[in-house]
């Protein structure tokens, strides 16, 4: 079990990023959450098997069709054993 915190920069708010992320995360089998931040970025935490978390980090580099991701910051953290995946 691993955990990654991702901050996504670019045109990522108002383009269905969070809702798309929830669907992708549930399909990938990871737990965690996603939220908009006041600075215009989107922040997400993914927990799960290494491969599943890597899939979500890769997805964040592109996002949904209307997003324009310019960069992402990824930080590895200790897993907390989160349940489910939610939009905050």
N, C-alpha and C positions, 0 to 999 in steps of 0.2 A: 504494500500500500504506500503510495506517494501522494504528495500534495504540491500543487503549483498555484501561485498567485500570478495572474496575468493582468496587466494594464494595457489597454488597446488605445492607440492614438490615431487621430485622423477624423474623417467624417463618419462617426460611429453612433451618434445619437440621432433619434428620429428616423432611423432606417431599419427598424425591426431587428436590431442586433441582439437585444436581450431575449426576445421571444424565440428567435432562431437559435440562439445559444442554448436555451432550455431544451428545445427539441433535440438538438444535436447531442447534448450531454446525456440526456435520457437514453438515446439510441446507443451511445458509446458505453453506457453503464457506469458513468462517474457520478459522484455526489458533489454537492457544493452549492454555490450561488453565483448570481451575476447582478450587477447594479450599475446605474449611471452615476458618475461623479460630477461634482459641481464644476470641475475644470474642463468638461466636455469629453472626457475619456470614459471608457467603460472598464470596470474592474470585475474580474471573475476569479473564483477559487474552485479548483478541480481536485477531487480526491478519488483515488482508485488504483487499479493496476497500472504499472508503468506504461504499457502500450496504449491503454485507453486515455490516460492523461496526455500522452504525447499526441494522440489524434486530436484532442481538443485544443491543445496549444497550436498545432498546425492549422486547425480550422480558424482560430482567432487571427492568424496572419492574413486571412482573406475575408472572413465574415460572410454575411448574406449578400445577395446580389447588389443591393443599393449602397452598401458600405464602401468607403474608400479608406482602407487601413494604410496608414503611413509607417507605423512601427508598433512593436509591442515590447513591453518589459516583462520578463519572466523571473520570478523569484521562487526557489524551492523552499518549502517550509515543512516542519514536522506535521504529519497527518493527525487529525483530531477525531477521526471516526464519524464524520458528518453523515446524516441520513437524508436521502432524497436530493433533488436539485431544484432550487427555487429562484425566482426573480425577485429581487429586492427593490 
